[in-house]
Amino acid sequence: MAESTAANKSGKKTFSLWKVALPVLIGLGVVAYMFWHDARQEDFSMVWRSMHFDVRGVLCIILGFLCMFGRDFGLTWRFRALTDRQLTWTQAWKVDMLCEFTNCVTPSAVGGSSLGMVFLNTQGIEMGRATTLMLTTLFMDELFFVIACPFIVLFTSSADIFASTGTDFSHGIKYTFWTVYLLITVWTFLLFTGIIWKPAWIKKTLDKISKWRWLRKWEKSISGLGDNMVATSVELRKKPFRFWLEVFWGTALAWTSRYLVVNVLFFGFIPADDRYQWIIFARQFVIWVVLMVSPTPGGAGLSEWLFSEYYGDMVTSAGIALVLAIFWRLISYYLYLLIGAVMVPTWLRKTIARHHNSETAKTISGKNSQ
């Protein structure tokens, strides 16, 4: 019952109007400034006409939405596999949508999937196991980046993957990418050690760290992380290789589908040979790694600016890059912000009603026993 109460409180804390409005205002503010800045250098009516909204362009926008459907299918499939099919497809999809919404309204550097265990718990997964599953999803996401990025860099020249319209910007992207990638690699190794290899060692280390004077106010949370890693390890060590393969393929499908949105937008509006399609795809890895340290909710503002600058050398004008950035964000971000804003209030009402009914049944049962 305490778990249900915690879920209610966490859900109420997650959803509020200002958390939805803030990333929208940040994104719109940055886009408006970029339009104003670029408008002094080019005619946007010419930019709009050059975009060629013909059958090919419209079909590619639709294909962009289908790519995001592939992303949702991959993560829904992953939640089904992680719960050993305990969740139905509908339940797994709801958890995916709610997790994506919290990602949209929390800073990328913080991450919104920390509430995933709450969402899983409301779908009938015991809270301790839900925590185990969310740690596993975090590990698989990071593992995908650690494995895939070296292959992308290996088959793409540095000039292609990091080149930009400005030399300083190009160097900044390169250094930020490798710094964040190194941190992700270290974090992935710690997760592997903590939830699979040596959980007791990580727990002991975390317990010692939590005793440091400037960390004492987080002592309970740090200690709880160690306990969760030990519990996670007990369950995951029993899983067959087939389980890991299925979960990893779901993860790979989700991220690859998300990246391909930009490819189809370029294919629909920007004439380019096949070689550029690979570069466009490779640069998505860099963008998403950099966005992992974004201080704004869901990377709002930073994403639009980064896209316009980073792909600016592959289009004929800054205005076209900005329009493509807007379509990219509408498909891959604002759509989920809208879906989550519709789903979360309904989810909260059902969760609170379920908790109220459970409390009522408990009270009646207690009276009858007397």
KEKE-3310 file (N, C-alpha, C; in steps of 0.2 Angstrom, whole numbers, plus 5000, padded with zeros to 4 digits):
npx = (5004:5010:5018:5009:5005:5016:5018:5007:5011:5023:5018:5009:5019:5026:5018:5013:5006:5016:5027:5025:5023:5035:5046:5041:5040:5053:5059:5051:5055:5069:5068:5061:5070:5081:5074:5072:5085:5091:5082:5087:5097:5092:5078:5064:5052:5057:5065:5055:5048:5058:5058:5050:5036:5030:5023:5033:5040:5029:5026:5038:5038:5028:5034:5043:5036:5032:5045:5046:5036:5042:5052:5044:5039:5050:5054:5042:5042:5053:5050:5040:5048:5057:5048:5045:5034:5024:5017:5005:5004:4998:4999:5013:5016:5009:5018:5030:5026:5023:5036:5043:5037:5040:5054:5053:5050:5060:5076:5089:5101:5098:5088:5073:5068:5069:5057:5051:5050:5039:5029:5028:5025:5012:5006:5005:5017:5028:5036:5050:5055:5052:5061:5072:5070:5070:5083:5090:5085:5091:5105:5105:5102:5114:5124:5121:5125:5139:5144:5139:5144:5159:5159:5152:5161:5172:5169:5166:5173:5183:5182:5170:5160:5162:5162:5157:5149:5156:5172:5176:5164:5164:5175:5171:5160:5166:5175:5166:5158:5167:5171:5159:5156:5166:5162:5150:5154:5162:5151:5143:5151:5151:5138:5137:5146:5139:5126:5127:5141:5149:5140:5140:5152:5151:5140:5146:5156:5148:5141:5151:5155:5143:5144:5152:5154:5149:5140:5130:5117:5111:5112:5103:5097:5108:5113:5101:5102:5113:5107:5097:5104:5111:5099:5095:5105:5104:5092:5095:5106:5100:5095:5093:5104:5096:5086:5094:5098:5086:5081:5092:5091:5078:5081:5091:5083:5074:5083:5089:5078:5074:5085:5084:5074:5079:5086:5076:5069:5079:5080:5068:5067:5080:5091:5102:5117:5119:5130:5129:5118:5123:5132:5123:5115:5126:5129:5119:5121:5131:5124:5114:5122:5128:5117:5114:5119:5112:5105:5092:5074:5071:5080:5076:5076:5091:5092:5086:5094:5107:5105:5103:5115:5124:5120:5121:5131:5127:5116:5108:5106:5104:5091:5084:5090:5085:5071:5070:5075:5064:5054:5059:5060:5046:5041:5049:5049:5039:5027:5027:5027:5014:5006:5009:5005:4991:4989:4994:4986:4975:4980:4984:4972:4966:4976:4975:4961:4962:4970:4962:4951:4957:4961:4949:4943:4952:4949:4936:4938:4945:4936:4926:4933:4934)
npy = (4994:5006:5007:5011:5023:5030:5030:5038:5050:5053:5053:5064:5074:5073:5078:5093:5109:5119:5111:5106:5117:5124:5118:5119:5133:5137:5130:5136:5150:5149:5145:5156:5166:5162:5162:5176:5180:5174:5179:5191:5189:5181:5178:5171:5167:5163:5152:5144:5141:5134:5122:5112:5105:5093:5078:5068:5075:5076:5062:5058:5065:5058:5046:5049:5049:5036:5030:5034:5027:5014:5016:5017:5004:4996:4999:4996:4982:4979:4981:4972:4960:4961:4960:4947:4944:4948:4960:4966:4971:4983:4988:4989:4998:5010:5012:5015:5027:5035:5036:5042:5054:5059:5060:5071:5082:5084:5089:5083:5079:5075:5065:5056:5044:5039:5038:5027:5015:5018:5019:5006:4999:5003:4996:4984:4978:4973:4984:4983:4974:4982:4992:4985:4982:4994:4999:4989:4993:5006:5002:4994:5004:5013:5003:5001:5013:5013:5002:5004:5017:5017:5010:5018:5029:5023:5020:5032:5047:5058:5072:5072:5067:5077:5089:5106:5122:5131:5132:5133:5128:5115:5109:5111:5102:5090:5088:5088:5077:5066:5067:5066:5053:5045:5047:5040:5027:5024:5024:5014:5003:5003:5001:4988:4981:4983:4978:4965:4959:4962:4965:4966:4972:4985:4990:4990:5000:5011:5013:5017:5029:5036:5040:5051:5068:5079:5072:5067:5070:5063:5051:5040:5038:5034:5023:5015:5014:5005:4994:4991:4987:4975:4967:4967:4961:4947:4943:4945:4937:4925:4925:4919:4918:4921:4930:4942:4945:4948:4959:4968:4969:4975:4987:4992:4993:5003:5015:5016:5018:5030:5038:5038:5046:5059:5056:5053:5065:5073:5066:5068:5082:5088:5087:5074:5063:5045:5043:5054:5051:5041:5049:5059:5050:5045:5057:5059:5051:5058:5070:5065:5060:5072:5079:5072:5078:5090:5104:5108:5105:5090:5093:5105:5119:5119:5108:5112:5122:5116:5106:5114:5121:5110:5102:5112:5113:5105:5109:5121:5134:5143:5144:5134:5123:5126:5125:5111:5107:5110:5102:5090:5090:5092:5079:5070:5074:5085:5079:5068:5075:5081:5069:5063:5073:5072:5059:5057:5064:5056:5044:5047:5049:5036:5029:5035:5032:5018:5016:5022:5013:5002:5005:5007:4994:4988:4994:4990:4976:4976:4980:4970:4959:4962)
npz = (5000:5004:4993:4983:4987:4986:4973:4969:4974:4967:4954:4954:4957:4945:4935:4930:4924:4921:4919:4907:4899:4900:4892:4880:4879:4880:4868:4858:4860:4857:4843:4838:4840:4832:4819:4818:4818:4807:4797:4794:4785:4775:4763:4770:4763:4751:4756:4760:4749:4742:4749:4743:4745:4739:4733:4737:4748:4757:4759:4765:4777:4783:4783:4793:4804:4805:4807:4820:4826:4824:4834:4845:4845:4847:4860:4867:4864:4871:4885:4886:4885:4895:4906:4905:4897:4906:4905:4895:4877:4876:4889:4890:4880:4886:4897:4891:4884:4895:4901:4891:4891:4903:4900:4891:4899:4909:4913:4901:4906:4918:4917:4913:4915:4928:4934:4929:4936:4944:4935:4930:4941:4943:4933:4938:4941:4954:4965:4969:4959:4948:4949:4947:4933:4927:4930:4922:4909:4908:4908:4896:4886:4888:4885:4871:4865:4869:4862:4848:4844:4842:4830:4821:4821:4816:4803:4797:4792:4801:4797:4791:4801:4811:4805:4802:4799:4806:4813:4826:4832:4827:4833:4846:4847:4844:4855:4866:4862:4863:4877:4884:4879:4885:4898:4898:4895:4906:4916:4911:4913:4927:4929:4924:4932:4944:4943:4937:4938:4950:4962:4976:4979:4973:4980:4993:4991:4987:5000:5007:5001:5003:5016:5016:5021:5014:5006:5014:5015:5005:5008:5011:4998:4990:4997:4994:4981:4980:4986:4977:4966:4970:4972:4958:4952:4957:4950:4937:4934:4932:4920:4903:4888:4877:4882:4884:4871:4865:4872:4869:4855:4854:4860:4851:4839:4843:4845:4833:4824:4829:4825:4811:4807:4804:4792:4783:4782:4776:4764:4759:4756:4754:4740:4739:4738:4740:4749:4758:4765:4774:4782:4787:4796:4804:4811:4819:4830:4837:4840:4849:4859:4864:4868:4879:4890:4891:4899:4899:4899:4891:4881:4875:4865:4865:4856:4844:4840:4840:4830:4818:4817:4816:4805:4796:4786:4776:4769:4759:4765:4780:4784:4779:4786:4798:4797:4794:4806:4814:4810:4813:4827:4830:4826:4833:4846:4851:4848:4858:4869:4869:4868:4881:4889:4888:4892:4905:4915:4915:4918:4931:4938:4937:4944:4957:4960:4960:4971:4981:4981:4985:4998:5004:5003:5012:5024:5026:5026:5038:5047:5046:5051:5064)
capx = (5000:5015:5021:5004:5005:5022:5017:5003:5014:5027:5014:5007:5025:5028:5013:5010:5006:5022:5032:5024:5024:5042:5050:5038:5042:5061:5060:5048:5059:5075:5067:5059:5076:5084:5071:5074:5092:5092:5078:5091:5102:5089:5071:5061:5048:5061:5067:5049:5047:5063:5058:5047:5032:5027:5021:5039:5041:5024:5027:5044:5036:5024:5039:5047:5032:5033:5051:5045:5032:5047:5055:5040:5038:5056:5054:5037:5044:5058:5047:5037:5053:5060:5044:5043:5027:5018:5014:5002:5007:4995:5002:5020:5015:5008:5024:5034:5023:5024:5043:5045:5034:5045:5060:5052:5049:5065:5083:5092:5107:5095:5084:5066:5066:5069:5050:5049:5047:5032:5024:5028:5021:5004:5004:5005:5024:5030:5041:5057:5056:5051:5067:5077:5069:5072:5091:5092:5084:5097:5111:5105:5103:5121:5128:5120:5129:5146:5145:5138:5148:5165:5158:5150:5167:5177:5167:5165:5179:5182:5180:5162:5156:5162:5163:5152:5150:5161:5178:5176:5159:5166:5180:5167:5156:5171:5178:5160:5156:5172:5171:5152:5156:5170:5158:5145:5158:5163:5145:5141:5155:5149:5131:5138:5149:5134:5120:5129:5147:5151:5136:5142:5158:5148:5136:5151:5159:5142:5140:5157:5154:5137:5146:5156:5151:5145:5135:5126:5109:5109:5115:5098:5096:5114:5112:5096:5104:5117:5103:5094:5109:5111:5093:5095:5110:5101:5087:5097:5110:5096:5092:5097:5107:5091:5083:5098:5098:5080:5081:5096:5088:5073:5085:5094:5078:5072:5087:5090:5072:5074:5090:5082:5069:5082:5088:5070:5068:5084:5078:5062:5068:5087:5094:5109:5118:5119:5135:5127:5114:5127:5134:5117:5114:5131:5129:5113:5124:5134:5119:5111:5127:5129:5111:5113:5121:5108:5102:5085:5069:5070:5085:5072:5081:5098:5091:5085:5100:5112:5103:5104:5122:5128:5119:5121:5135:5124:5110:5110:5105:5103:5084:5082:5092:5080:5065:5071:5075:5057:5050:5063:5057:5039:5040:5052:5048:5033:5022:5027:5025:5007:5003:5010:5000:4984:4989:4996:4980:4970:4984:4984:4965:4965:4980:4972:4955:4964:4973:4956:4947:4961:4961:4942:4943:4956:4945:4930:4940:4947:4929:4923:4937:4932)
capy = (5000:5011:5008:5014:5030:5033:5031:5043:5056:5054:5055:5071:5078:5073:5081:5100:5112:5122:5107:5105:5123:5126:5116:5122:5140:5137:5128:5142:5155:5149:5145:5163:5170:5160:5165:5183:5181:5172:5183:5197:5187:5178:5179:5165:5165:5159:5146:5140:5138:5129:5116:5108:5101:5089:5071:5065:5078:5074:5055:5057:5067:5052:5041:5051:5047:5029:5029:5035:5021:5009:5017:5015:4997:4993:5000:4992:4975:4978:4981:4965:4955:4962:4957:4940:4945:4949:4966:4966:4976:4990:4990:4991:5004:5015:5013:5018:5034:5039:5037:5047:5061:5062:5063:5077:5087:5084:5090:5077:5077:5071:5059:5056:5037:5037:5037:5021:5010:5020:5018:4999:4997:5004:4991:4977:4975:4974:4990:4981:4971:4987:4995:4981:4982:5001:4998:4985:4997:5011:4998:4992:5010:5015:4998:5002:5019:5011:4997:5007:5023:5016:5007:5024:5033:5019:5020:5039:5051:5064:5078:5071:5067:5082:5095:5110:5128:5135:5128:5132:5124:5108:5107:5110:5096:5084:5087:5087:5070:5061:5068:5062:5046:5042:5046:5035:5021:5023:5023:5008:4998:5003:4997:4981:4979:4984:4974:4959:4956:4962:4970:4968:4977:4992:4992:4992:5007:5016:5014:5021:5036:5040:5043:5058:5073:5083:5068:5063:5071:5059:5044:5035:5036:5031:5016:5012:5012:4999:4988:4989:4984:4968:4964:4967:4955:4941:4941:4945:4932:4919:4926:4915:4923:4923:4936:4948:4946:4951:4965:4972:4970:4980:4994:4994:4995:5009:5020:5017:5021:5037:5042:5038:5052:5064:5053:5053:5072:5075:5062:5071:5089:5090:5082:5071:5056:5040:5044:5059:5048:5038:5055:5061:5045:5045:5063:5058:5048:5063:5074:5062:5059:5078:5081:5068:5083:5096:5106:5110:5100:5087:5097:5111:5125:5117:5103:5115:5126:5111:5103:5119:5122:5104:5100:5118:5113:5100:5112:5127:5140:5142:5144:5127:5119:5128:5122:5104:5106:5111:5096:5084:5091:5090:5072:5066:5077:5088:5074:5064:5080:5081:5062:5063:5078:5069:5052:5058:5066:5050:5039:5049:5048:5029:5027:5037:5028:5011:5017:5024:5007:4997:5008:5006:4987:4986:4996:4986:4970:4976:4980:4963:4954:4963)
capz = (5000:5004:4986:4979:4989:4983:4966:4968:4975:4962:4948:4955:4956:4938:4930:4931:4918:4920:4917:4900:4896:4900:4887:4874:4878:4878:4861:4854:4861:4853:4836:4836:4839:4826:4813:4818:4816:4800:4793:4792:4780:4769:4763:4772:4758:4746:4759:4761:4742:4740:4752:4739:4748:4735:4736:4740:4754:4762:4761:4769:4783:4786:4785:4799:4810:4805:4810:4828:4827:4825:4840:4851:4845:4850:4867:4870:4864:4877:4891:4886:4886:4902:4911:4904:4894:4911:4903:4888:4872:4878:4895:4889:4877:4891:4901:4886:4883:4901:4902:4886:4893:4908:4897:4888:4904:4913:4909:4898:4910:4924:4914:4916:4916:4935:4936:4926:4941:4946:4930:4929:4947:4942:4929:4941:4943:4961:4965:4969:4953:4943:4950:4943:4926:4925:4929:4916:4903:4908:4906:4889:4882:4888:4881:4864:4863:4870:4856:4842:4842:4839:4823:4817:4820:4812:4796:4795:4793:4806:4794:4789:4806:4815:4801:4803:4796:4810:4815:4834:4834:4825:4838:4852:4846:4844:4862:4870:4861:4866:4884:4886:4877:4890:4904:4897:4895:4913:4919:4908:4916:4934:4929:4923:4938:4950:4942:4935:4940:4957:4965:4983:4979:4971:4986:4999:4989:4988:5007:5010:4998:5006:5023:5015:5024:5009:5003:5019:5014:5000:5010:5010:4991:4988:4999:4991:4974:4981:4987:4971:4961:4972:4970:4951:4950:4958:4945:4930:4933:4930:4913:4897:4883:4872:4885:4883:4864:4863:4875:4866:4849:4855:4861:4845:4835:4845:4844:4826:4821:4831:4821:4804:4806:4800:4786:4779:4781:4771:4758:4756:4755:4752:4736:4742:4736:4746:4754:4763:4770:4780:4786:4791:4801:4809:4815:4824:4836:4840:4843:4855:4865:4866:4871:4886:4895:4891:4905:4897:4898:4884:4876:4872:4863:4863:4851:4838:4838:4838:4823:4813:4816:4815:4798:4792:4780:4772:4766:4755:4769:4788:4785:4777:4791:4804:4795:4795:4814:4817:4808:4817:4834:4830:4825:4838:4853:4853:4848:4864:4874:4868:4870:4888:4893:4888:4896:4912:4920:4915:4922:4938:4940:4938:4950:4963:4961:4962:4978:4986:4982:4990:5005:5006:5004:5018:5030:5026:5028:5045:5052:5046:5055:5071)
cpx = (5004:5017:5016:5004:5011:5021:5012:5006:5019:5024:5012:5013:5027:5024:5011:5011:5012:5027:5031:5025:5031:5046:5048:5040:5049:5062:5057:5053:5066:5074:5065:5065:5080:5081:5072:5081:5094:5088:5082:5096:5098:5081:5068:5055:5051:5063:5061:5047:5052:5063:5054:5042:5027:5025:5027:5040:5036:5025:5033:5042:5032:5029:5042:5043:5032:5039:5050:5041:5037:5051:5051:5039:5044:5056:5048:5039:5049:5055:5043:5042:5056:5055:5041:5036:5022:5014:5011:5005:5004:4998:5009:5020:5014:5014:5029:5032:5025:5031:5045:5043:5039:5052:5059:5052:5054:5072:5086:5098:5104:5091:5078:5064:5066:5062:5047:5046:5041:5027:5023:5024:5014:5002:5004:5012:5026:5036:5048:5059:5056:5058:5072:5076:5072:5080:5093:5091:5089:5103:5111:5106:5110:5125:5127:5125:5137:5148:5145:5143:5155:5164:5156:5156:5172:5175:5165:5171:5178:5180:5172:5158:5156:5162:5157:5153:5155:5166:5178:5170:5161:5171:5176:5163:5160:5173:5172:5158:5161:5172:5164:5153:5160:5166:5153:5148:5159:5157:5142:5144:5153:5142:5132:5141:5143:5128:5121:5135:5149:5147:5138:5148:5156:5144:5141:5154:5154:5141:5145:5157:5149:5139:5150:5151:5146:5140:5130:5119:5106:5111:5110:5097:5102:5114:5107:5098:5109:5112:5099:5098:5110:5105:5093:5099:5107:5096:5090:5102:5107:5094:5096:5099:5101:5087:5087:5098:5092:5079:5086:5094:5082:5076:5088:5089:5075:5076:5088:5084:5072:5079:5087:5077:5073:5084:5082:5068:5072:5082:5072:5063:5075:5090:5101:5110:5118:5124:5133:5122:5117:5129:5129:5115:5120:5131:5124:5116:5128:5129:5116:5116:5128:5123:5110:5115:5117:5104:5095:5080:5069:5075:5081:5077:5087:5097:5091:5091:5106:5111:5105:5111:5126:5126:5119:5125:5133:5118:5113:5110:5103:5095:5082:5084:5087:5074:5065:5071:5068:5053:5053:5060:5050:5037:5043:5052:5042:5027:5021:5025:5017:5003:5003:5005:4993:4984:4990:4990:4976:4974:4984:4977:4964:4969:4977:4966:4957:4966:4967:4952:4951:4961:4954:4941:4946:4952:4939:4932:4942:4941:4926:4926:4936:4925)
cpy = (5006:5013:5012:5022:5034:5035:5037:5050:5058:5056:5062:5076:5079:5078:5088:5104:5116:5118:5105:5111:5126:5124:5119:5130:5141:5136:5134:5148:5155:5149:5152:5167:5168:5162:5172:5184:5180:5176:5189:5196:5184:5179:5172:5163:5161:5152:5141:5137:5133:5122:5110:5103:5098:5082:5068:5068:5076:5067:5054:5060:5061:5047:5042:5049:5039:5026:5029:5029:5015:5010:5015:5007:4993:4993:4996:4984:4974:4977:4974:4960:4955:4959:4950:4939:4946:4955:4964:4971:4983:4992:4993:4997:5010:5017:5017:5025:5038:5041:5042:5054:5064:5064:5069:5083:5088:5085:5083:5075:5074:5065:5058:5048:5034:5035:5030:5016:5011:5018:5010:4996:4998:4999:4984:4974:4977:4979:4988:4978:4977:4991:4992:4981:4989:5002:4995:4989:5003:5008:4997:4999:5013:5010:4999:5008:5017:5007:5001:5013:5022:5013:5013:5028:5030:5020:5027:5043:5056:5070:5078:5071:5073:5089:5099:5117:5132:5130:5127:5128:5117:5106:5106:5104:5090:5083:5085:5079:5065:5061:5064:5055:5042:5042:5041:5028:5019:5021:5016:5002:4998:5000:4990:4978:4978:4979:4967:4955:4956:4967:4972:4973:4984:4994:4994:4999:5012:5018:5019:5029:5040:5043:5049:5063:5077:5079:5065:5064:5066:5051:5038:5033:5033:5024:5012:5010:5005:4993:4986:4985:4976:4964:4962:4961:4948:4938:4940:4939:4925:4919:4922:4921:4925:4930:4942:4950:4950:4958:4970:4974:4975:4987:4996:4997:5002:5015:5021:5020:5028:5041:5043:5043:5057:5062:5054:5060:5075:5072:5066:5078:5091:5085:5080:5064:5051:5041:5049:5056:5044:5044:5058:5057:5045:5051:5063:5055:5053:5068:5071:5061:5066:5080:5077:5073:5090:5098:5108:5104:5096:5090:5102:5116:5123:5112:5107:5119:5121:5108:5108:5120:5116:5102:5106:5117:5108:5103:5119:5134:5138:5141:5137:5122:5120:5125:5114:5102:5106:5105:5090:5084:5090:5083:5068:5069:5080:5083:5070:5069:5080:5075:5062:5067:5076:5063:5053:5059:5059:5044:5040:5048:5041:5026:5029:5033:5021:5011:5018:5017:5002:4999:5006:4999:4985:4988:4992:4979:4970:4976:4973:4958:4955:4960)
cpz = (5000:4997:4982:4981:4986:4976:4964:4969:4970:4955:4948:4954:4949:4934:4933:4925:4916:4917:4909:4896:4895:4894:4880:4873:4877:4871:4856:4854:4857:4846:4834:4835:4833:4819:4813:4816:4809:4795:4790:4786:4774:4769:4764:4767:4753:4749:4759:4754:4740:4744:4748:4742:4743:4738:4739:4747:4759:4764:4765:4776:4787:4787:4791:4805:4810:4808:4818:4830:4828:4832:4846:4851:4848:4857:4871:4870:4870:4883:4892:4888:4893:4907:4910:4901:4899:4908:4896:4883:4874:4884:4894:4885:4881:4895:4897:4885:4889:4902:4897:4888:4898:4906:4894:4893:4909:4910:4907:4903:4917:4922:4917:4917:4923:4938:4933:4930:4944:4941:4929:4935:4946:4937:4932:4943:4950:4961:4965:4962:4947:4943:4946:4936:4923:4925:4923:4909:4902:4905:4899:4884:4882:4884:4874:4862:4863:4864:4849:4840:4839:4831:4819:4816:4815:4804:4793:4796:4798:4803:4792:4795:4811:4812:4802:4799:4800:4813:4823:4836:4833:4831:4845:4852:4847:4851:4867:4869:4864:4874:4887:4885:4883:4896:4904:4897:4902:4917:4917:4912:4924:4934:4928:4929:4944:4949:4940:4938:4947:4961:4972:4983:4978:4977:4992:4997:4989:4995:5010:5007:5001:5013:5022:5018:5019:5005:5008:5018:5009:5002:5009:5003:4988:4990:4996:4984:4974:4982:4981:4966:4963:4970:4962:4949:4951:4953:4938:4929:4931:4923:4908:4892:4878:4875:4883:4876:4862:4866:4871:4859:4849:4856:4855:4840:4837:4844:4837:4822:4823:4826:4814:4802:4802:4793:4781:4777:4776:4764:4755:4753:4752:4747:4738:4739:4742:4751:4760:4768:4776:4785:4791:4797:4806:4814:4820:4831:4840:4843:4849:4861:4868:4870:4878:4891:4895:4897:4905:4897:4891:4879:4873:4871:4860:4857:4844:4835:4836:4831:4818:4812:4814:4808:4793:4786:4775:4768:4763:4759:4776:4789:4784:4783:4797:4803:4796:4803:4817:4816:4812:4824:4835:4830:4831:4845:4855:4853:4855:4870:4874:4870:4878:4892:4893:4892:4903:4917:4920:4919:4930:4941:4942:4944:4957:4965:4963:4969:4983:4987:4986:4997:5008:5008:5010:5024:5031:5029:5036:5050:5052:5051:5063:5073)
residu = (MET:ALA:GLU:SER:THR:ALA:ALA:ASN:LYS:SER:GLY:LYS:LYS:THR:PHE:SER:LEU:TRP:LYS:VAL:ALA:LEU:PRO:VAL:LEU:ILE:GLY:LEU:GLY:VAL:VAL:ALA:TYR:MET:PHE:TRP:HIS:ASP:ALA:ARG:GLN:GLU:ASP:PHE:SER:MET:VAL:TRP:ARG:SER:MET:HIS:PHE:ASP:VAL:ARG:GLY:VAL:LEU:CYS:ILE:ILE:LEU:GLY:PHE:LEU:CYS:MET:PHE:GLY:ARG:ASP:PHE:GLY:LEU:THR:TRP:ARG:PHE:ARG:ALA:LEU:THR:ASP:ARG:GLN:LEU:THR:TRP:THR:GLN:ALA:TRP:LYS:VAL:ASP:MET:LEU:CYS:GLU:PHE:THR:ASN:CYS:VAL:THR:PRO:SER:ALA:VAL:GLY:GLY:SER:SER:LEU:GLY:MET:VAL:PHE:LEU:ASN:THR:GLN:GLY:ILE:GLU:MET:GLY:ARG:ALA:THR:THR:LEU:MET:LEU:THR:THR:LEU:PHE:MET:ASP:GLU:LEU:PHE:PHE:VAL:ILE:ALA:CYS:PRO:PHE:ILE:VAL:LEU:PHE:THR:SER:SER:ALA:ASP:ILE:PHE:ALA:SER:THR:GLY:THR:ASP:PHE:SER:HIS:GLY:ILE:LYS:TYR:THR:PHE:TRP:THR:VAL:TYR:LEU:LEU:ILE:THR:VAL:TRP:THR:PHE:LEU:LEU:PHE:THR:GLY:ILE:ILE:TRP:LYS:PRO:ALA:TRP:ILE:LYS:LYS:THR:LEU:ASP:LYS:ILE:SER:LYS:TRP:ARG:TRP:LEU:ARG:LYS:TRP:GLU:LYS:SER:ILE:SER:GLY:LEU:GLY:ASP:ASN:MET:VAL:ALA:THR:SER:VAL:GLU:LEU:ARG:LYS:LYS:PRO:PHE:ARG:PHE:TRP:LEU:GLU:VAL:PHE:TRP:GLY:THR:ALA:LEU:ALA:TRP:THR:SER:ARG:TYR:LEU:VAL:VAL:ASN:VAL:LEU:PHE:PHE:GLY:PHE:ILE:PRO:ALA:ASP:ASP:ARG:TYR:GLN:TRP:ILE:ILE:PHE:ALA:ARG:GLN:PHE:VAL:ILE:TRP:VAL:VAL:LEU:MET:VAL:SER:PRO:THR:PRO:GLY:GLY:ALA:GLY:LEU:SER:GLU:TRP:LEU:PHE:SER:GLU:TYR:TYR:GLY:ASP:MET:VAL:THR:SER:ALA:GLY:ILE:ALA:LEU:VAL:LEU:ALA:ILE:PHE:TRP:ARG:LEU:ILE:SER:TYR:TYR:LEU:TYR:LEU:LEU:ILE:GLY:ALA:VAL:MET:VAL:PRO:THR:TRP:LEU:ARG:LYS:THR:ILE:ALA:ARG:HIS:HIS:ASN:SER:GLU:THR:ALA:LYS:THR:ILE:SER:GLY:LYS:ASN:SER:GLN)
# end
